[in-house]
Amino acid sequence: MKKSWMKSKSPSADSKKSTPRNRVTRIEGIRSTCEFLIRNSKFIIPALLLSACYVPPQASRFEATAPNAQTVAPEPQGVTRTLSLQTPTPAWKLIPLSLYRTGENEYLCIHTLAAPDGMVAQMISSTANNISFQHEGEGEPVLKHYVLGKTWNWNGNPEVTFIDSLEDIKDALADAESVPFTTN
């Protein structure tokens, strides 16, 4: 004979009873938030739009410089070239290392590929980078691209030469002149 005070309840039975109440509380909280947003939408939406488009007036924007310092206007960017490569994952990065002038209108650009950290989805993707520099020749500049760090066995861009080390192009760099550049 079992007594009623000896009946045991399993923890799962208690949690099943409390779940509908918690769910109702959450739904009521979401409903009240939605109602608040709908009631105040004529104020909230314009405020969000204004804050996203706000540009401070010219008087509040200033550039701090040292007293008696001359600010030098940046040089025009000159020539901009883009290099694009196919990679086995979207996480590979193409980083320009150096740019050399090898002739009147000839330039040699050395890039490196940075491998992804950790696991990444394997799908053929592409990586690209822009390089800007001042061209001082008369004609159109011609860039030869050399890339370090490739680990796959196919090539997606015929304009690029993949190298294992700088020793592979040391003859081309012997009389080359280093050129400053920027990337974007």
ZAMILO-687155 format. One record per residue: residue number from 1; z, y, x of N, C-alpha, C in turn. Coordinates in pm, 1 decimal. Layout:
! ZAMILO-687155
resi	nz	ny	nx	caz	cay	cax	cz	cy	cx
NUM	Z	Y	X	Z	Y	X	Z	Y	X
...
This chain:
! ZAMILO-687155
resi	nz	ny	nx	caz	cay	cax	cz	cy	cx
1	0.0	-115.8	83.7	0.0	0.0	0.0	0.0	124.3	89.9
2	-99.6	206.8	68.9	-115.9	326.7	148.2	-59.4	444.9	74.4
3	14.8	528.0	144.0	72.8	644.8	81.1	-21.3	762.7	99.3
4	-20.5	854.1	4.8	-113.6	966.8	6.9	-84.9	1061.2	122.6
5	36.5	1072.3	167.9	67.7	1162.4	278.4	21.8	1106.5	411.9
6	-20.2	979.0	417.9	-64.7	917.3	541.4	-217.0	927.9	560.6
7	-285.9	979.4	461.6	-430.9	990.1	474.2	-464.2	1086.2	587.9
8	-554.6	1044.4	671.7	-593.8	1132.5	782.9	-731.1	1192.3	753.7
9	-741.7	1316.5	795.4	-870.1	1383.1	780.1	-934.5	1391.4	917.4
10	-1059.1	1365.3	922.6	-1129.1	1376.0	1050.0	-1162.4	1522.7	1075.9
11	-1172.8	1563.5	1203.5	-1206.9	1702.3	1235.0	-1343.7	1742.0	1179.4
12	-1432.5	1645.0	1169.2	-1564.9	1678.9	1117.5	-1559.3	1715.5	969.9
13	-1468.4	1657.9	897.9	-1455.4	1690.6	755.9	-1405.9	1834.1	740.4
14	-1313.1	1878.8	826.9	-1264.2	2016.4	819.9	-1374.8	2115.0	854.2
15	-1454.9	2083.2	955.2	-1558.9	2177.0	995.1	-1668.0	2186.7	890.2
16	-1692.0	2077.2	816.7	-1793.1	2081.4	711.8	-1749.1	2173.0	598.6
17	-1619.0	2175.7	570.7	-1569.8	2261.8	463.5	-1577.4	2409.0	502.5
18	-1558.0	2442.3	630.5	-1555.1	2582.2	671.0	-1695.1	2637.0	698.3
19	-1793.0	2553.5	718.4	-1927.4	2598.7	753.1	-1990.5	2684.0	643.9
20	-1986.4	2645.6	515.9	-2049.2	2731.3	414.3	-1985.7	2869.7	408.3
21	-1853.7	2877.9	426.5	-1788.1	3008.0	421.8	-1834.1	3096.2	537.9
22	-1843.0	3039.2	659.7	-1890.3	3114.8	775.3	-2033.6	3158.9	755.8
23	-2115.1	3071.7	699.1	-2254.6	3104.0	676.1	-2266.1	3218.6	575.9
24	-2186.7	3214.8	470.6	-2189.5	3321.5	370.4	-2146.0	3453.3	433.5
25	-2043.7	3449.3	517.5	-1996.9	3570.4	584.5	-2106.1	3628.7	673.0
26	-2175.0	3542.2	747.2	-2283.7	3590.4	832.8	-2396.7	3649.1	750.2
27	-2433.6	3583.5	643.0	-2542.7	3632.1	557.8	-2504.6	3765.4	496.0
28	-2378.4	3779.3	451.7	-2334.7	3907.4	395.1	-2338.4	4017.4	499.6
29	-2301.7	3986.0	625.4	-2307.8	4085.0	732.6	-2450.3	4129.1	759.8
30	-2541.6	4034.0	761.8	-2683.0	4067.1	783.4	-2736.0	4148.8	666.2
31	-2699.0	4108.4	544.3	-2744.3	4179.9	425.1	-2693.3	4324.0	426.8
32	-2566.8	4344.8	464.3	-2513.8	4481.8	464.7	-2580.0	4565.5	573.7
33	-2611.3	4504.9	688.6	-2681.9	4577.9	794.3	-2820.7	4617.4	747.9
34	-2891.3	4524.9	682.8	-3025.5	4555.3	631.7	-3020.4	4664.7	526.0
35	-2923.1	4656.4	437.8	-2910.6	4760.1	334.2	-2884.2	4896.3	398.3
36	-2799.7	4900.5	500.8	-2771.1	5026.1	569.9	-2898.7	5082.5	631.4
37	-2976.4	4996.8	698.8	-3099.9	5043.0	761.0	-3199.9	5093.2	657.1
38	-3209.8	5023.6	543.5	-3302.8	5066.1	439.0	-3258.2	5199.1	379.5
39	-3127.5	5214.4	350.5	-3076.3	5339.6	293.7	-3098.8	5456.7	387.5
40	-3085.3	5433.8	518.1	-3093.8	5542.0	615.1	-3224.7	5543.2	692.7
41	-3324.7	5471.5	646.2	-3449.6	5461.9	720.4	-3520.2	5596.2	732.9
42	-3500.8	5684.4	635.0	-3568.8	5813.4	645.4	-3510.3	5896.8	760.1
43	-3391.2	5861.3	809.1	-3332.9	5931.6	923.4	-3352.3	5853.1	1053.9
44	-3338.6	5720.2	1045.5	-3340.9	5637.1	1165.3	-3480.4	5630.6	1226.5
45	-3583.1	5603.5	1147.7	-3718.2	5587.4	1200.6	-3767.3	5715.3	1267.3
46	-3756.8	5835.2	1203.5	-3800.1	5955.5	1274.4	-3720.1	5981.1	1402.9
47	-3590.2	5948.8	1401.6	-3509.4	5969.7	1521.9	-3556.8	5878.6	1635.3
48	-3590.2	5753.4	1604.1	-3641.7	5662.6	1704.8	-3775.8	5710.7	1758.4
49	-3862.5	5755.2	1668.5	-3992.8	5804.8	1712.5	-3978.5	5928.4	1800.6
50	-3890.5	6019.7	1762.4	-3870.8	6140.4	1842.4	-3812.8	6108.2	1979.0
51	-3717.9	6016.9	1983.5	-3657.3	5984.1	2113.1	-3757.0	5914.3	2204.7
52	-3849.7	5838.2	2147.8	-3949.2	5769.8	2230.8	-4054.0	5866.4	2284.6
53	-4081.1	5973.6	2213.4	-4186.6	6067.1	2252.8	-4132.8	6194.0	2316.8
54	-4004.1	6206.0	2333.2	-3944.6	6329.6	2382.6	-3978.5	6354.1	2528.7
55	-4026.9	6471.4	2558.0	-4052.2	6515.6	2694.5	-3970.9	6642.5	2714.3
56	-3882.8	6646.9	2814.4	-3801.0	6766.6	2832.5	-3888.9	6887.6	2865.1
57	-3847.8	7006.6	2826.1	-3926.2	7125.6	2854.7	-3936.2	7149.9	3005.2
58	-4037.9	7224.9	3046.2	-4063.3	7249.9	3187.4	-3942.5	7310.7	3257.9
59	-3868.0	7396.0	3191.9	-3755.7	7464.3	3256.4	-3647.4	7365.4	3298.7
60	-3634.1	7251.6	3228.8	-3527.6	7158.0	3264.2	-3571.6	7059.7	3371.7
61	-3700.2	7055.2	3403.7	-3747.3	6968.4	3510.6	-3756.8	7049.9	3638.2
62	-3693.4	7002.9	3743.0	-3699.1	7075.7	3868.8	-3698.0	6977.0	3984.3
63	-3736.2	7024.2	4097.6	-3738.3	6942.3	4217.7	-3640.9	7003.8	4317.0
64	-3543.6	6927.9	4357.2	-3443.2	6979.9	4450.1	-3497.0	6970.1	4592.4
65	-3496.3	7079.7	4663.2	-3538.2	7080.6	4803.2	-3434.9	7155.7	4884.2
66	-3436.2	7131.3	5011.6	-3343.6	7201.3	5100.0	-3387.9	7347.2	5111.6
67	-3293.9	7439.6	5138.2	-3332.0	7578.6	5154.8	-3430.8	7594.6	5270.1
68	-3527.0	7680.4	5253.0	-3630.9	7710.5	5351.9	-3719.5	7590.3	5386.2
69	-3715.6	7484.9	5305.2	-3800.6	7368.6	5331.0	-3936.0	7391.1	5266.0
70	-4039.9	7350.1	5334.4	-4173.5	7361.7	5278.9	-4210.9	7228.2	5216.6
71	-4262.2	7233.7	5095.8	-4309.0	7111.2	5033.0	-4456.7	7096.5	5063.6
72	-4493.8	6978.9	5106.9	-4631.5	6951.8	5143.9	-4698.5	6878.8	5028.2
73	-4812.3	6929.3	4986.8	-4885.9	6864.5	4879.0	-4937.8	6729.9	4928.7
74	-4926.4	6626.1	4847.1	-4975.1	6495.3	4891.3	-5127.4	6497.4	4906.9
75	-5175.8	6419.8	5003.3	-5320.0	6410.3	5024.7	-5383.0	6334.0	4908.9
76	-5507.1	6364.2	4879.0	-5573.1	6286.8	4774.0	-5580.0	6139.8	4813.7
77	-5579.7	6052.4	4716.0	-5574.8	5909.3	4743.7	-5699.1	5858.9	4815.4
78	-5810.6	5919.0	4794.7	-5931.8	5873.5	4860.7	-5991.1	5752.8	4791.5
79	-6009.6	5646.1	4867.1	-6076.0	5525.5	4819.0	-5971.9	5426.7	4767.6
80	-5999.0	5365.6	4652.7	-5911.5	5262.3	4598.2	-5993.7	5136.4	4577.4
81	-5943.4	5026.6	4627.9	-6009.0	4896.9	4611.7	-5908.6	4798.5	4553.6
82	-5958.7	4707.5	4471.1	-5875.2	4605.6	4408.4	-5917.9	4468.9	4458.9
83	-5820.3	4387.7	4495.6	-5846.4	4249.7	4534.1	-5780.7	4160.0	4430.8
84	-5854.9	4065.3	4378.8	-5804.3	3972.6	4279.1	-5828.5	3830.0	4328.1
85	-5727.1	3745.6	4315.1	-5736.3	3605.9	4357.6	-5688.6	3514.1	4247.3
86	-5747.4	3396.0	4241.0	-5696.3	3293.8	4150.9	-5583.8	3219.8	4221.0
87	-5478.0	3190.7	4145.3	-5361.9	3121.3	4199.8	-5325.5	3004.2	4109.0
88	-5253.2	2904.8	4161.1	-5217.1	2789.6	4078.3	-5108.0	2818.4	3975.4
89	-5032.6	2926.6	3991.7	-4930.6	2965.4	3894.5	-4932.8	3116.9	3879.8
90	-4881.6	3169.3	3769.9	-4878.1	3315.1	3753.6	-4771.9	3383.8	3838.6
91	-4688.4	3308.7	3909.3	-4577.7	3368.3	3984.3	-4614.6	3408.7	4127.3
92	-4731.9	3372.7	4175.8	-4773.0	3413.2	4310.5	-4797.8	3562.6	4313.3
93	-4759.5	3627.4	4423.7	-4779.5	3772.1	4441.1	-4866.7	3796.1	4562.7
94	-4959.9	3891.0	4551.8	-5047.7	3930.8	4661.0	-4995.5	4061.9	4717.9
95	-4963.6	4062.2	4846.8	-4901.8	4179.6	4909.5	-4987.0	4224.4	5028.3
96	-5040.7	4346.9	5024.7	-5114.5	4397.3	5141.2	-5018.8	4426.8	5256.2
97	-5053.1	4380.0	5375.8	-4967.7	4401.1	5493.1	-5016.9	4515.4	5580.2
98	-5146.9	4516.1	5610.2	-5199.2	4618.5	5700.5	-5347.9	4640.5	5674.9
99	-5393.4	4759.8	5717.7	-5533.0	4798.5	5702.4	-5578.7	4854.5	5836.3
100	-5695.6	4810.5	5881.8	-5749.8	4854.0	6010.0	-5893.0	4902.4	5990.9
101	-5928.5	5003.9	6067.0	-6066.7	5050.6	6069.7	-6132.2	4986.4	6191.4
102	-6240.8	4913.3	6167.2	-6307.2	4841.0	6275.6	-6441.7	4902.6	6312.6
103	-6491.5	4992.5	6232.0	-6619.9	5057.3	6258.4	-6629.9	5184.8	6176.8
104	-6746.3	5248.5	6177.1	-6765.7	5374.3	6104.8	-6726.9	5361.7	5957.3
105	-6777.1	5260.9	5891.0	-6748.5	5240.9	5748.0	-6689.6	5103.2	5720.6
106	-6637.5	5037.6	5822.2	-6586.5	4902.1	5806.7	-6434.9	4899.0	5822.8
107	-6371.6	4828.2	5729.8	-6226.0	4815.4	5730.2	-6189.6	4668.6	5716.9
108	-6075.6	4632.8	5770.5	-6024.0	4497.9	5764.7	-5883.8	4506.5	5704.4
109	-5862.9	4438.0	5594.5	-5733.3	4442.8	5525.0	-5668.5	4304.3	5531.3
110	-5543.7	4301.1	5572.0	-5469.5	4175.4	5581.4	-5366.4	4172.0	5469.4
111	-5368.8	4065.3	5392.5	-5276.9	4044.3	5280.2	-5197.2	3917.1	5306.3
112	-5088.1	3903.6	5233.9	-5013.8	3778.0	5235.5	-4985.6	3738.3	5091.4
113	-4973.7	3609.4	5069.3	-4938.0	3557.3	4937.8	-4791.5	3516.3	4941.8
114	-4715.0	3563.4	4845.5	-4573.5	3528.2	4834.8	-4559.7	3416.6	4731.7
115	-4505.5	3305.1	4775.2	-4488.5	3189.1	4687.7	-4378.8	3214.8	4585.2
116	-4389.0	3153.2	4468.3	-4285.3	3170.4	4366.4	-4156.4	3099.7	4406.2
117	-4045.7	3152.5	4357.1	-3915.5	3089.2	4378.2	-3889.1	2994.6	4262.3
118	-3857.0	2872.6	4290.5	-3819.8	2778.1	4186.0	-3939.5	2719.7	4112.0
119	-3910.5	2660.3	3999.2	-4011.5	2594.3	3916.8	-4086.4	2697.5	3832.8
120	-4218.7	2680.3	3824.1	-4302.6	2769.2	3744.6	-4409.0	2683.9	3676.2
121	-4456.3	2731.9	3562.5	-4561.7	2659.9	3491.7	-4687.4	2653.5	3577.5
122	-4748.5	2536.1	3584.2	-4869.4	2517.0	3663.4	-4990.5	2543.9	3574.7
123	-5050.2	2661.7	3592.8	-5172.8	2695.1	3521.1	-5249.5	2796.5	3604.7
124	-5378.3	2778.0	3614.1	-5457.5	2867.1	3698.3	-5447.4	3007.9	3642.2
125	-5404.8	3098.7	3727.1	-5384.1	3238.5	3689.9	-5449.8	3324.6	3796.0
126	-5424.9	3451.9	3789.9	-5476.4	3538.9	3895.3	-5370.8	3642.4	3930.7
127	-5379.8	3690.9	4052.2	-5293.7	3797.8	4099.2	-5384.9	3902.9	4159.8
128	-5344.8	4027.2	4149.3	-5429.2	4136.0	4199.7	-5341.4	4244.9	4258.2
129	-5403.0	4326.8	4343.5	-5333.1	4440.5	4399.3	-5435.3	4545.8	4437.1
130	-5397.9	4672.6	4418.5	-5482.7	4785.6	4456.8	-5436.9	4839.1	4590.8
131	-5532.7	4886.2	4668.8	-5502.2	4949.8	4795.8	-5582.1	5080.0	4800.3
132	-5512.6	5189.4	4833.9	-5576.4	5320.5	4842.6	-5561.3	5374.6	4983.9
133	-5668.5	5436.5	5035.4	-5664.8	5490.8	5170.6	-5765.9	5603.0	5182.9
134	-5751.4	5681.8	5287.0	-5843.9	5790.7	5317.6	-5959.2	5734.9	5401.0
135	-6081.5	5751.1	5351.6	-6200.2	5707.0	5425.0	-6260.5	5828.4	5493.7
136	-6280.1	5818.1	5623.6	-6331.3	5931.5	5700.1	-6476.6	5914.4	5741.1
137	-6539.4	5806.3	5701.5	-6679.4	5783.3	5736.2	-6773.1	5854.2	5639.7
138	-6902.5	5848.8	5671.0	-7004.3	5914.3	5588.5	-7048.3	5827.2	5471.7
139	-7063.5	5698.1	5494.0	-7112.9	5608.8	5389.8	-7001.2	5547.1	5307.6
140	-7040.3	5451.4	5227.6	-6945.3	5377.7	5142.9	-6863.7	5281.6	5230.0
141	-6730.2	5279.3	5216.8	-6649.9	5188.5	5299.1	-6668.4	5043.0	5256.4
142	-6668.4	4954.2	5354.3	-6680.3	4810.6	5330.8	-6550.6	4746.4	5378.1
143	-6483.5	4673.9	5287.1	-6356.7	4609.0	5320.8	-6376.8	4459.2	5335.8
144	-6321.2	4403.8	5442.6	-6314.4	4259.3	5460.3	-6168.4	4220.8	5439.1
145	-6145.8	4126.0	5349.6	-6009.1	4086.1	5315.6	-5975.4	3952.6	5382.0
146	-5859.4	3950.5	5448.2	-5805.4	3828.7	5508.0	-5669.1	3804.5	5445.2
147	-5645.6	3678.9	5401.9	-5522.2	3647.4	5329.7	-5447.2	3534.2	5399.7
148	-5318.9	3558.8	5422.8	-5228.0	3459.0	5479.7	-5148.2	3392.8	5367.2
149	-5105.3	3269.7	5386.9	-5009.8	3206.4	5295.8	-5066.9	3123.1	5184.6
150	-5196.0	3094.6	5184.5	-5254.2	3011.1	5077.4	-5214.5	2865.9	5100.9
151	-5169.2	2796.9	4994.8	-5125.6	2658.1	5008.1	-5208.9	2561.1	4924.7
152	-5304.7	2608.4	4850.1	-5387.3	2519.9	4768.7	-5522.5	2503.8	4837.5
153	-5602.6	2406.0	4790.9	-5726.1	2373.0	4863.1	-5853.7	2415.9	4788.7
154	-5849.3	2519.8	4709.7	-5969.4	2573.3	4646.5	-5969.8	2723.4	4661.3
155	-6087.2	2780.7	4651.9	-6102.7	2924.5	4671.4	-6167.5	2982.8	4547.2
156	-6107.9	3087.6	4492.2	-6161.0	3149.3	4372.0	-6232.0	3280.8	4396.1
157	-6238.3	3329.6	4520.4	-6301.0	3458.6	4548.2	-6378.5	3448.9	4680.5
158	-6511.8	3456.0	4674.4	-6591.3	3441.0	4797.1	-6579.4	3560.4	4892.5
159	-6525.7	3674.7	4847.1	-6511.3	3793.3	4931.9	-6390.5	3784.7	5024.6
160	-6310.6	3679.9	5009.8	-6184.5	3667.6	5083.2	-6194.7	3555.4	5185.8
161	-6138.4	3580.3	5303.2	-6127.0	3476.1	5405.3	-5979.3	3442.5	5419.1
162	-5947.7	3315.2	5400.4	-5809.5	3270.4	5413.4	-5785.3	3227.3	5557.6
163	-5675.7	3274.6	5614.7	-5642.5	3243.1	5753.6	-5501.9	3185.2	5761.6
164	-5476.7	3109.5	5867.2	-5344.6	3049.1	5887.2	-5250.8	3141.2	5963.0
165	-5306.6	3223.9	6055.0	-5223.7	3316.8	6131.3	-5311.5	3432.5	6178.0
166	-5248.0	3535.4	6232.8	-5321.8	3651.5	6282.7	-5400.6	3617.7	6409.1
167	-5367.7	3508.2	6471.9	-5442.7	3462.3	6588.7	-5589.3	3435.9	6552.7
168	-5614.3	3398.3	6427.0	-5750.4	3368.7	6382.9	-5841.0	3492.0	6386.0
169	-5784.2	3612.2	6377.7	-5866.0	3734.3	6375.3	-5830.0	3829.7	6488.9
170	-5768.9	3780.2	6593.0	-5725.0	3868.3	6701.4	-5842.2	3939.0	6768.7
171	-5960.0	3876.9	6775.8	-6076.6	3942.7	6835.2	-6121.3	4061.9	6751.0
172	-6116.8	4047.9	6619.9	-6157.1	4157.2	6531.2	-6056.5	4272.3	6536.7
173	-5931.7	4241.6	6565.5	-5827.7	4344.7	6570.2	-5814.5	4411.3	6707.3
174	-5887.0	4362.0	6807.4	-5871.8	4411.6	6943.9	-5898.1	4562.0	6955.0
175	-6005.5	4610.5	6896.6	-6040.4	4753.3	6905.5	-6018.0	4825.8	6772.7
176	-5944.6	4766.6	6682.6	-5925.1	4825.9	6550.1	-5819.9	4935.7	6553.3
177	-5836.4	5030.0	6462.0	-5743.8	5142.5	6449.3	-5666.4	5126.8	6318.0
178	-5535.2	5132.4	6324.3	-5453.0	5118.5	6204.8	-5472.9	5237.9	6111.5
179	-5481.4	5209.9	5981.7	-5504.5	5312.6	5879.5	-5390.0	5308.1	5780.1
180	-5327.3	5424.2	5749.5	-5222.3	5424.8	5646.1	-5283.6	5399.5	5508.3
181	-5207.0	5333.1	5422.5	-5255.3	5302.6	5287.8	-5138.1	5302.8	5191.7
182	-5171.7	5305.8	5064.3	-5070.8	5294.1	4959.2	-5115.1	5185.0	4863.6
183	-5021.0	5129.2	4791.5	-5051.9	5028.4	4689.3	-4998.2	5077.4	4556.6
184	-5059.9	5032.6	4450.1	-5009.3	5065.9	4316.9	-5005.4	4942.2	4234.5
